[in-house]
Amino acid sequence: MQSLAQEIGRAVVTYAYNLVEPEAAEQQPQYVLYDSGEYRRLKAKTANREVATLFGKVTLWRRGYRFVQRDVNERTIFPLEMQLGLVGGATPALACEVARAMAEGGVSQQLVLARLRQQFGVHWGVQKLREVTRQVAETMEPNRRPHQARQIVEWLRQATESSGKTRPILAVGRDGITLADREHSDKYEFATTGTITVYGRGQQGKLGPRLGTVYLGYTPESGQATMTTELTELLLEILRLWDGPLPQLLYLTDSGDQETKYFLNTLKKMKHPRTGERLSWQWIVDYYHAALRLTKLGEALFGAESHSYASAWARRMRKLLKKPNGPFRVLHAAAAEKARAGKLSAAREDVYRLAYNYLRARTRHMQYHDYRQRGLPIGSGVTEAACKTVFTQRLKLSGARWSKPGAQVILDLRVILLSGIWDDVYLTTINSYNPSTLGVPTISSTLPSKKAA
């Protein structure tokens, strides 16, 4: 039944596609204009037997147009193929399936190619698969930000209408993850992921439900400028669209160099795009990253040979950190323990100083007791998980190596898929398809009458 249905679909598509262009040459313009200039109609149609559809490959009979200047090496163009929106010889419907499959977690190129053969009867090679995926990603990416913003606004509407005593929360996070370079298997750089999450209203002292998250992901780049730009523009677009009560604005992340710079240079200075008022962003340093410094403090104070004492001390400090004025009390306890321990070795002193200074410099962003009382999140688990879902589950498969452009193609598609906006983005992409802007021939009404069909 499946084979029969596929064959019927292939016959219908073949008939419909070949019905679009008139059989008689005289019913088409003799000349058309394209971006390179003027093209002349050829007499006979020729067959393209490699048009890939959801029902297998079909034969498309189409009439070509050749560049009028014979001494210029311009390829023959086929207006019908362009007007049908073929992507690397594939129909838009099949191209959508291919790109979605390439964006899924745990897949490889060979798995996608096998799926194409089994489900659609399409036999492609790796290069064709990559080219179609790249073209789809390039056309979908410009529509990603508007749809992510609208999705966040919809969650904010749901959060505002929900029951609870606390205000809804708009939480932003960003983090880095190592990514191997394909050409140098021992070379690793830091890629970056970003998240924007909406939490609904909660009760006093209790975080409200997470309504959803949208994602960003970019390959390694010095200074992470693309992430900074795109994350900022997405936030501004959300604020432009949202006309309800302003939610609580949180920045929840570790305090690495790039994360700190983003808060100080961008969020702290950000103004509302419609009112011009300075926005009040609250930066919360992720509790679990802070807890790692407590472990380091314990190891430095008690030494590797006293692991049980170090672990027990760090465990007590983790609890203390969540109590009122926790950061100050932890620092006081660490200083007192160091005084009792006496002089540390140079190596242990370095570890102690780094961990102690990390906590001391960020105490205002580690008031976890206050945050929990207000129903705010204290862990950046959503962003940490994004490193796994956006990158690890797709780009860090066994033996995988990537060029930066190739990895970014997959990331562009993957964040659309994970944000839950794939169908909307692709529909917008299809509806906004304009042949003239995509290099498709435009039949001109201004050509001299002697050249008109």
Contacts in CASP RR format, 6 or more apart in sequence:
PFRMAT RR
TARGET T0000
AUTHOR 0000-0000-0000
METHOD contacts of the structure
MODEL  1
MQSLAQEIGRAVVTYAYNLVEPEAAEQQPQYVLYDSGEYRRLKAKTANRE
VATLFGKVTLWRRGYRFVQRDVNERTIFPLEMQLGLVGGATPALACEVAR
AMAEGGVSQQLVLARLRQQFGVHWGVQKLREVTRQVAETMEPNRRPHQAR
QIVEWLRQATESSGKTRPILAVGRDGITLADREHSDKYEFATTGTITVYG
RGQQGKLGPRLGTVYLGYTPESGQATMTTELTELLLEILRLWDGPLPQLL
YLTDSGDQETKYFLNTLKKMKHPRTGERLSWQWIVDYYHAALRLTKLGEA
LFGAESHSYASAWARRMRKLLKKPNGPFRVLHAAAAEKARAGKLSAARED
VYRLAYNYLRARTRHMQYHDYRQRGLPIGSGVTEAACKTVFTQRLKLSGA
RWSKPGAQVILDLRVILLSGIWDDVYLTTINSYNPSTLGVPTISSTLPSK
KAA
6 55 0 8 1.000
6 56 0 8 1.000
6 121 0 8 1.000
7 55 0 8 1.000
9 55 0 8 1.000
10 53 0 8 1.000
10 55 0 8 1.000
10 56 0 8 1.000
10 58 0 8 1.000
13 53 0 8 1.000
13 55 0 8 1.000
13 58 0 8 1.000
13 91 0 8 1.000
14 58 0 8 1.000
14 59 0 8 1.000
14 60 0 8 1.000
17 51 0 8 1.000
17 58 0 8 1.000
17 60 0 8 1.000
17 84 0 8 1.000
18 60 0 8 1.000
18 61 0 8 1.000
20 80 0 8 1.000
20 83 0 8 1.000
20 84 0 8 1.000
21 28 0 8 1.000
21 45 0 8 1.000
21 61 0 8 1.000
21 62 0 8 1.000
21 63 0 8 1.000
21 79 0 8 1.000
21 80 0 8 1.000
22 28 0 8 1.000
23 45 0 8 1.000
25 41 0 8 1.000
25 43 0 8 1.000
25 44 0 8 1.000
25 63 0 8 1.000
26 453 0 8 1.000
27 453 0 8 1.000
28 41 0 8 1.000
28 63 0 8 1.000
28 453 0 8 1.000
29 41 0 8 1.000
29 443 0 8 1.000
29 444 0 8 1.000
29 447 0 8 1.000
29 452 0 8 1.000
29 453 0 8 1.000
30 40 0 8 1.000
30 41 0 8 1.000
30 451 0 8 1.000
30 452 0 8 1.000
30 453 0 8 1.000
31 38 0 8 1.000
31 39 0 8 1.000
31 40 0 8 1.000
31 41 0 8 1.000
31 68 0 8 1.000
31 444 0 8 1.000
31 447 0 8 1.000
31 451 0 8 1.000
32 38 0 8 1.000
32 39 0 8 1.000
32 41 0 8 1.000
32 65 0 8 1.000
32 79 0 8 1.000
32 441 0 8 1.000
32 442 0 8 1.000
32 443 0 8 1.000
32 444 0 8 1.000
33 39 0 8 1.000
33 441 0 8 1.000
33 442 0 8 1.000
33 443 0 8 1.000
33 444 0 8 1.000
33 447 0 8 1.000
34 65 0 8 1.000
34 77 0 8 1.000
34 439 0 8 1.000
34 441 0 8 1.000
34 442 0 8 1.000
35 439 0 8 1.000
36 67 0 8 1.000
36 72 0 8 1.000
36 74 0 8 1.000
37 67 0 8 1.000
37 68 0 8 1.000
38 67 0 8 1.000
38 68 0 8 1.000
38 447 0 8 1.000
39 65 0 8 1.000
39 66 0 8 1.000
39 67 0 8 1.000
39 68 0 8 1.000
39 77 0 8 1.000
39 441 0 8 1.000
40 65 0 8 1.000
40 66 0 8 1.000
40 67 0 8 1.000
40 68 0 8 1.000
41 63 0 8 1.000
41 64 0 8 1.000
41 65 0 8 1.000
41 453 0 8 1.000
42 63 0 8 1.000
42 64 0 8 1.000
42 65 0 8 1.000
42 66 0 8 1.000
42 76 0 8 1.000
44 63 0 8 1.000
45 61 0 8 1.000
45 62 0 8 1.000
45 63 0 8 1.000
45 64 0 8 1.000
46 61 0 8 1.000
46 62 0 8 1.000
46 63 0 8 1.000
46 64 0 8 1.000
47 59 0 8 1.000
47 60 0 8 1.000
47 61 0 8 1.000
48 59 0 8 1.000
48 60 0 8 1.000
48 61 0 8 1.000
48 62 0 8 1.000
48 78 0 8 1.000
48 81 0 8 1.000
48 89 0 8 1.000
49 57 0 8 1.000
49 59 0 8 1.000
50 57 0 8 1.000
50 89 0 8 1.000
51 57 0 8 1.000
51 58 0 8 1.000
51 59 0 8 1.000
51 60 0 8 1.000
51 81 0 8 1.000
51 86 0 8 1.000
51 89 0 8 1.000
51 90 0 8 1.000
51 91 0 8 1.000
52 89 0 8 1.000
52 90 0 8 1.000
52 91 0 8 1.000
52 94 0 8 1.000
52 120 0 8 1.000
52 122 0 8 1.000
52 124 0 8 1.000
53 90 0 8 1.000
53 91 0 8 1.000
53 93 0 8 1.000
53 94 0 8 1.000
53 120 0 8 1.000
54 91 0 8 1.000
54 93 0 8 1.000
54 94 0 8 1.000
54 97 0 8 1.000
54 120 0 8 1.000
55 120 0 8 1.000
56 120 0 8 1.000
56 121 0 8 1.000
56 122 0 8 1.000
57 121 0 8 1.000
57 122 0 8 1.000
60 80 0 8 1.000
60 81 0 8 1.000
62 78 0 8 1.000
62 79 0 8 1.000
62 80 0 8 1.000
62 81 0 8 1.000
63 78 0 8 1.000
63 79 0 8 1.000
63 80 0 8 1.000
64 76 0 8 1.000
64 77 0 8 1.000
64 78 0 8 1.000
64 79 0 8 1.000
65 76 0 8 1.000
65 77 0 8 1.000
65 78 0 8 1.000
65 79 0 8 1.000
65 441 0 8 1.000
66 76 0 8 1.000
67 74 0 8 1.000
67 76 0 8 1.000
77 441 0 8 1.000
79 440 0 8 1.000
79 441 0 8 1.000
79 443 0 8 1.000
81 89 0 8 1.000
82 435 0 8 1.000
82 438 0 8 1.000
82 439 0 8 1.000
82 440 0 8 1.000
82 441 0 8 1.000
83 435 0 8 1.000
83 440 0 8 1.000
84 91 0 8 1.000
85 91 0 8 1.000
85 92 0 8 1.000
85 433 0 8 1.000
85 435 0 8 1.000
85 438 0 8 1.000
85 440 0 8 1.000
86 92 0 8 1.000
87 95 0 8 1.000
87 132 0 8 1.000
87 135 0 8 1.000
87 136 0 8 1.000
88 95 0 8 1.000
88 128 0 8 1.000
88 131 0 8 1.000
88 132 0 8 1.000
88 135 0 8 1.000
89 132 0 8 1.000
90 98 0 8 1.000
90 122 0 8 1.000
90 132 0 8 1.000
92 430 0 8 1.000
94 120 0 8 1.000
94 122 0 8 1.000
95 132 0 8 1.000
95 135 0 8 1.000
95 136 0 8 1.000
96 136 0 8 1.000
96 426 0 8 1.000
97 120 0 8 1.000
98 112 0 8 1.000
98 116 0 8 1.000
98 129 0 8 1.000
98 132 0 8 1.000
98 133 0 8 1.000
98 136 0 8 1.000
99 132 0 8 1.000
99 133 0 8 1.000
99 136 0 8 1.000
99 137 0 8 1.000
99 140 0 8 1.000
99 413 0 8 1.000
100 413 0 8 1.000
100 417 0 8 1.000
100 422 0 8 1.000
101 107 0 8 1.000
101 112 0 8 1.000
101 115 0 8 1.000
102 109 0 8 1.000
102 112 0 8 1.000
102 129 0 8 1.000
102 133 0 8 1.000
102 410 0 8 1.000
102 413 0 8 1.000
103 394 0 8 1.000
103 410 0 8 1.000
103 413 0 8 1.000
103 414 0 8 1.000
103 416 0 8 1.000
103 417 0 8 1.000
104 394 0 8 1.000
104 417 0 8 1.000
105 393 0 8 1.000
105 394 0 8 1.000
105 414 0 8 1.000
106 393 0 8 1.000
106 394 0 8 1.000
106 397 0 8 1.000
107 394 0 8 1.000
108 397 0 8 1.000
108 400 0 8 1.000
109 126 0 8 1.000
109 129 0 8 1.000
109 130 0 8 1.000
112 129 0 8 1.000
113 124 0 8 1.000
113 125 0 8 1.000
113 126 0 8 1.000
113 129 0 8 1.000
116 122 0 8 1.000
116 123 0 8 1.000
116 124 0 8 1.000
116 129 0 8 1.000
117 123 0 8 1.000
130 406 0 8 1.000
130 409 0 8 1.000
133 409 0 8 1.000
133 410 0 8 1.000
133 413 0 8 1.000
134 406 0 8 1.000
134 409 0 8 1.000
136 413 0 8 1.000
137 409 0 8 1.000
137 410 0 8 1.000
137 412 0 8 1.000
137 413 0 8 1.000
139 429 0 8 1.000
140 412 0 8 1.000
140 413 0 8 1.000
140 416 0 8 1.000
140 425 0 8 1.000
140 426 0 8 1.000
140 429 0 8 1.000
141 412 0 8 1.000
143 425 0 8 1.000
143 428 0 8 1.000
143 429 0 8 1.000
143 432 0 8 1.000
144 412 0 8 1.000
144 415 0 8 1.000
144 416 0 8 1.000
144 419 0 8 1.000
144 421 0 8 1.000
144 425 0 8 1.000
145 230 0 8 1.000
145 233 0 8 1.000
145 234 0 8 1.000
145 237 0 8 1.000
146 237 0 8 1.000
146 428 0 8 1.000
147 416 0 8 1.000
147 419 0 8 1.000
147 421 0 8 1.000
147 424 0 8 1.000
147 425 0 8 1.000
147 428 0 8 1.000
148 196 0 8 1.000
148 214 0 8 1.000
148 234 0 8 1.000
148 419 0 8 1.000
148 421 0 8 1.000
149 234 0 8 1.000
149 237 0 8 1.000
149 238 0 8 1.000
149 240 0 8 1.000
149 241 0 8 1.000
150 241 0 8 1.000
151 214 0 8 1.000
151 419 0 8 1.000
151 420 0 8 1.000
151 421 0 8 1.000
152 170 0 8 1.000
152 196 0 8 1.000
152 198 0 8 1.000
152 214 0 8 1.000
152 238 0 8 1.000
152 242 0 8 1.000
153 238 0 8 1.000
153 241 0 8 1.000
153 242 0 8 1.000
155 198 0 8 1.000
155 211 0 8 1.000
155 212 0 8 1.000
156 168 0 8 1.000
156 170 0 8 1.000
156 198 0 8 1.000
156 238 0 8 1.000
156 242 0 8 1.000
156 244 0 8 1.000
156 247 0 8 1.000
158 198 0 8 1.000
158 200 0 8 1.000
158 211 0 8 1.000
159 168 0 8 1.000
159 169 0 8 1.000
159 198 0 8 1.000
159 199 0 8 1.000
159 200 0 8 1.000
159 201 0 8 1.000
159 211 0 8 1.000
159 247 0 8 1.000
160 168 0 8 1.000
160 244 0 8 1.000
160 245 0 8 1.000
160 247 0 8 1.000
162 168 0 8 1.000
162 200 0 8 1.000
162 201 0 8 1.000
162 209 0 8 1.000
163 201 0 8 1.000
164 201 0 8 1.000
164 202 0 8 1.000
164 203 0 8 1.000
164 208 0 8 1.000
165 201 0 8 1.000
165 202 0 8 1.000
165 203 0 8 1.000
165 204 0 8 1.000
166 201 0 8 1.000
166 202 0 8 1.000
166 203 0 8 1.000
166 204 0 8 1.000
166 205 0 8 1.000
166 208 0 8 1.000
166 248 0 8 1.000
166 374 0 8 1.000
166 375 0 8 1.000
167 201 0 8 1.000
167 245 0 8 1.000
167 247 0 8 1.000
167 248 0 8 1.000
168 198 0 8 1.000
168 199 0 8 1.000
168 200 0 8 1.000
168 201 0 8 1.000
168 247 0 8 1.000
168 248 0 8 1.000
169 197 0 8 1.000
169 198 0 8 1.000
169 199 0 8 1.000
169 200 0 8 1.000
169 208 0 8 1.000
169 247 0 8 1.000
169 248 0 8 1.000
169 250 0 8 1.000
169 376 0 8 1.000
169 377 0 8 1.000
170 196 0 8 1.000
170 197 0 8 1.000
170 198 0 8 1.000
170 238 0 8 1.000
170 247 0 8 1.000
170 248 0 8 1.000
170 249 0 8 1.000
170 250 0 8 1.000
171 195 0 8 1.000
171 196 0 8 1.000
171 197 0 8 1.000
171 198 0 8 1.000
171 199 0 8 1.000
171 250 0 8 1.000
171 251 0 8 1.000
171 252 0 8 1.000
171 377 0 8 1.000
171 382 0 8 1.000
172 194 0 8 1.000
172 195 0 8 1.000
172 196 0 8 1.000
172 197 0 8 1.000
172 231 0 8 1.000
172 235 0 8 1.000
172 249 0 8 1.000
172 250 0 8 1.000
172 251 0 8 1.000
172 252 0 8 1.000
172 253 0 8 1.000
172 267 0 8 1.000
172 281 0 8 1.000
173 194 0 8 1.000
173 195 0 8 1.000
173 196 0 8 1.000
173 251 0 8 1.000
173 252 0 8 1.000
173 253 0 8 1.000
173 259 0 8 1.000
173 380 0 8 1.000
173 382 0 8 1.000
173 383 0 8 1.000
174 192 0 8 1.000
174 193 0 8 1.000
174 194 0 8 1.000
174 195 0 8 1.000
174 227 0 8 1.000
174 231 0 8 1.000
174 253 0 8 1.000
174 258 0 8 1.000
174 259 0 8 1.000
174 262 0 8 1.000
174 383 0 8 1.000
175 192 0 8 1.000
175 193 0 8 1.000
175 194 0 8 1.000
175 253 0 8 1.000
175 254 0 8 1.000
175 259 0 8 1.000
175 380 0 8 1.000
175 383 0 8 1.000
175 384 0 8 1.000
175 386 0 8 1.000
175 387 0 8 1.000
176 190 0 8 1.000
176 191 0 8 1.000
176 192 0 8 1.000
176 193 0 8 1.000
176 258 0 8 1.000
176 387 0 8 1.000
177 190 0 8 1.000
177 191 0 8 1.000
177 192 0 8 1.000
177 193 0 8 1.000
177 387 0 8 1.000
177 391 0 8 1.000
177 392 0 8 1.000
178 188 0 8 1.000
178 189 0 8 1.000
178 190 0 8 1.000
178 191 0 8 1.000
179 188 0 8 1.000
179 189 0 8 1.000
179 190 0 8 1.000
179 191 0 8 1.000
179 219 0 8 1.000
179 220 0 8 1.000
179 391 0 8 1.000
179 395 0 8 1.000
179 396 0 8 1.000
179 402 0 8 1.000
179 407 0 8 1.000
180 187 0 8 1.000
180 188 0 8 1.000
180 396 0 8 1.000
180 400 0 8 1.000
180 401 0 8 1.000
180 402 0 8 1.000
181 187 0 8 1.000
181 188 0 8 1.000
181 189 0 8 1.000
181 401 0 8 1.000
181 402 0 8 1.000
181 403 0 8 1.000
181 404 0 8 1.000
182 401 0 8 1.000
182 402 0 8 1.000
182 403 0 8 1.000
183 401 0 8 1.000
183 403 0 8 1.000
185 401 0 8 1.000
189 220 0 8 1.000
190 220 0 8 1.000
191 217 0 8 1.000
191 218 0 8 1.000
191 219 0 8 1.000
191 220 0 8 1.000
191 391 0 8 1.000
191 407 0 8 1.000
192 217 0 8 1.000
192 218 0 8 1.000
192 220 0 8 1.000
192 221 0 8 1.000
192 224 0 8 1.000
192 227 0 8 1.000
192 258 0 8 1.000
193 215 0 8 1.000
193 216 0 8 1.000
193 217 0 8 1.000
193 218 0 8 1.000
193 383 0 8 1.000
193 386 0 8 1.000
193 387 0 8 1.000
193 390 0 8 1.000
193 391 0 8 1.000
194 215 0 8 1.000
194 216 0 8 1.000
194 217 0 8 1.000
194 227 0 8 1.000
194 231 0 8 1.000
194 383 0 8 1.000
194 386 0 8 1.000
195 213 0 8 1.000
195 214 0 8 1.000
195 215 0 8 1.000
195 216 0 8 1.000
195 382 0 8 1.000
195 383 0 8 1.000
195 386 0 8 1.000
196 213 0 8 1.000
196 214 0 8 1.000
196 231 0 8 1.000
196 234 0 8 1.000
196 235 0 8 1.000
196 238 0 8 1.000
197 210 0 8 1.000
197 212 0 8 1.000
197 213 0 8 1.000
197 382 0 8 1.000
198 210 0 8 1.000
198 211 0 8 1.000
198 212 0 8 1.000
198 213 0 8 1.000
198 247 0 8 1.000
199 207 0 8 1.000
199 208 0 8 1.000
199 209 0 8 1.000
199 210 0 8 1.000
199 211 0 8 1.000
199 377 0 8 1.000
200 208 0 8 1.000
200 209 0 8 1.000
200 210 0 8 1.000
200 211 0 8 1.000
201 208 0 8 1.000
202 208 0 8 1.000
202 209 0 8 1.000
202 375 0 8 1.000
204 373 0 8 1.000
204 374 0 8 1.000
204 375 0 8 1.000
205 372 0 8 1.000
205 373 0 8 1.000
205 374 0 8 1.000
205 375 0 8 1.000
206 375 0 8 1.000
207 375 0 8 1.000
207 376 0 8 1.000
207 377 0 8 1.000
208 375 0 8 1.000
210 382 0 8 1.000
213 382 0 8 1.000
213 386 0 8 1.000
213 419 0 8 1.000
214 234 0 8 1.000
214 415 0 8 1.000
214 419 0 8 1.000
214 421 0 8 1.000
215 386 0 8 1.000
215 389 0 8 1.000
215 390 0 8 1.000
215 414 0 8 1.000
215 415 0 8 1.000
215 418 0 8 1.000
215 419 0 8 1.000
216 227 0 8 1.000
216 230 0 8 1.000
216 231 0 8 1.000
216 234 0 8 1.000
216 415 0 8 1.000
217 227 0 8 1.000
217 390 0 8 1.000
217 391 0 8 1.000
217 411 0 8 1.000
217 414 0 8 1.000
217 415 0 8 1.000
218 224 0 8 1.000
218 226 0 8 1.000
218 227 0 8 1.000
218 230 0 8 1.000
218 408 0 8 1.000
218 411 0 8 1.000
219 402 0 8 1.000
219 404 0 8 1.000
219 407 0 8 1.000
219 408 0 8 1.000
219 411 0 8 1.000
220 404 0 8 1.000
221 227 0 8 1.000
223 258 0 8 1.000
224 258 0 8 1.000
228 262 0 8 1.000
228 266 0 8 1.000
231 262 0 8 1.000
232 266 0 8 1.000
232 270 0 8 1.000
235 270 0 8 1.000
236 270 0 8 1.000
236 273 0 8 1.000
239 272 0 8 1.000
239 273 0 8 1.000
239 274 0 8 1.000
239 279 0 8 1.000
240 273 0 8 1.000
240 274 0 8 1.000
246 272 0 8 1.000
248 282 0 8 1.000
248 376 0 8 1.000
249 279 0 8 1.000
249 280 0 8 1.000
249 281 0 8 1.000
249 282 0 8 1.000
250 281 0 8 1.000
250 282 0 8 1.000
250 283 0 8 1.000
250 284 0 8 1.000
250 376 0 8 1.000
250 377 0 8 1.000
251 262 0 8 1.000
251 263 0 8 1.000
251 267 0 8 1.000
251 281 0 8 1.000
251 282 0 8 1.000
251 283 0 8 1.000
251 284 0 8 1.000
252 283 0 8 1.000
252 284 0 8 1.000
252 286 0 8 1.000
252 377 0 8 1.000
252 378 0 8 1.000
252 379 0 8 1.000
252 380 0 8 1.000
252 383 0 8 1.000
253 259 0 8 1.000
253 283 0 8 1.000
253 285 0 8 1.000
253 286 0 8 1.000
253 380 0 8 1.000
253 383 0 8 1.000
254 285 0 8 1.000
254 286 0 8 1.000
254 289 0 8 1.000
254 380 0 8 1.000
255 285 0 8 1.000
255 289 0 8 1.000
255 358 0 8 1.000
255 362 0 8 1.000
255 365 0 8 1.000
263 281 0 8 1.000
263 283 0 8 1.000
267 279 0 8 1.000
267 281 0 8 1.000
267 283 0 8 1.000
268 281 0 8 1.000
269 278 0 8 1.000
270 278 0 8 1.000
270 279 0 8 1.000
270 281 0 8 1.000
271 277 0 8 1.000
271 278 0 8 1.000
271 279 0 8 1.000
272 278 0 8 1.000
272 279 0 8 1.000
282 376 0 8 1.000
283 365 0 8 1.000
284 365 0 8 1.000
284 366 0 8 1.000
284 371 0 8 1.000
284 376 0 8 1.000
284 377 0 8 1.000
284 378 0 8 1.000
284 379 0 8 1.000
285 362 0 8 1.000
285 365 0 8 1.000
285 366 0 8 1.000
286 378 0 8 1.000
286 379 0 8 1.000
286 380 0 8 1.000
286 381 0 8 1.000
286 384 0 8 1.000
287 321 0 8 1.000
287 322 0 8 1.000
287 366 0 8 1.000
287 368 0 8 1.000
287 378 0 8 1.000
287 379 0 8 1.000
288 379 0 8 1.000
288 380 0 8 1.000
288 381 0 8 1.000
288 384 0 8 1.000
289 380 0 8 1.000
290 321 0 8 1.000
290 359 0 8 1.000
290 362 0 8 1.000
290 366 0 8 1.000
291 314 0 8 1.000
291 318 0 8 1.000
291 321 0 8 1.000
293 355 0 8 1.000
293 358 0 8 1.000
293 359 0 8 1.000
294 314 0 8 1.000
294 317 0 8 1.000
294 318 0 8 1.000
294 321 0 8 1.000
294 330 0 8 1.000
294 355 0 8 1.000
294 359 0 8 1.000
295 310 0 8 1.000
295 311 0 8 1.000
295 314 0 8 1.000
296 351 0 8 1.000
296 352 0 8 1.000
296 354 0 8 1.000
296 355 0 8 1.000
297 314 0 8 1.000
297 317 0 8 1.000
297 334 0 8 1.000
297 352 0 8 1.000
297 355 0 8 1.000
297 356 0 8 1.000
298 310 0 8 1.000
298 313 0 8 1.000
298 314 0 8 1.000
298 317 0 8 1.000
299 307 0 8 1.000
299 310 0 8 1.000
299 348 0 8 1.000
299 351 0 8 1.000
300 344 0 8 1.000
300 348 0 8 1.000
300 349 0 8 1.000
300 351 0 8 1.000
300 352 0 8 1.000
300 355 0 8 1.000
301 310 0 8 1.000
301 313 0 8 1.000
301 334 0 8 1.000
301 337 0 8 1.000
301 338 0 8 1.000
301 341 0 8 1.000
301 344 0 8 1.000
301 348 0 8 1.000
301 352 0 8 1.000
302 309 0 8 1.000
302 310 0 8 1.000
302 313 0 8 1.000
302 341 0 8 1.000
303 310 0 8 1.000
303 348 0 8 1.000
313 337 0 8 1.000
317 330 0 8 1.000
317 333 0 8 1.000
317 334 0 8 1.000
320 326 0 8 1.000
320 329 0 8 1.000
320 330 0 8 1.000
320 333 0 8 1.000
321 327 0 8 1.000
321 330 0 8 1.000
321 366 0 8 1.000
321 368 0 8 1.000
322 368 0 8 1.000
322 369 0 8 1.000
322 372 0 8 1.000
323 329 0 8 1.000
323 369 0 8 1.000
324 369 0 8 1.000
324 370 0 8 1.000
325 369 0 8 1.000
326 366 0 8 1.000
326 367 0 8 1.000
326 368 0 8 1.000
326 369 0 8 1.000
327 359 0 8 1.000
327 360 0 8 1.000
327 362 0 8 1.000
327 363 0 8 1.000
327 366 0 8 1.000
327 367 0 8 1.000
328 363 0 8 1.000
330 359 0 8 1.000
331 356 0 8 1.000
331 359 0 8 1.000
331 360 0 8 1.000
331 363 0 8 1.000
334 352 0 8 1.000
334 356 0 8 1.000
335 356 0 8 1.000
338 344 0 8 1.000
338 352 0 8 1.000
344 352 0 8 1.000
359 366 0 8 1.000
368 378 0 8 1.000
371 377 0 8 1.000
371 378 0 8 1.000
372 378 0 8 1.000
389 418 0 8 1.000
390 411 0 8 1.000
390 414 0 8 1.000
390 415 0 8 1.000
390 418 0 8 1.000
391 411 0 8 1.000
394 410 0 8 1.000
394 414 0 8 1.000
395 402 0 8 1.000
395 407 0 8 1.000
395 410 0 8 1.000
395 411 0 8 1.000
402 410 0 8 1.000
416 422 0 8 1.000
416 425 0 8 1.000
435 441 0 8 1.000
435 442 0 8 1.000
436 442 0 8 1.000
END
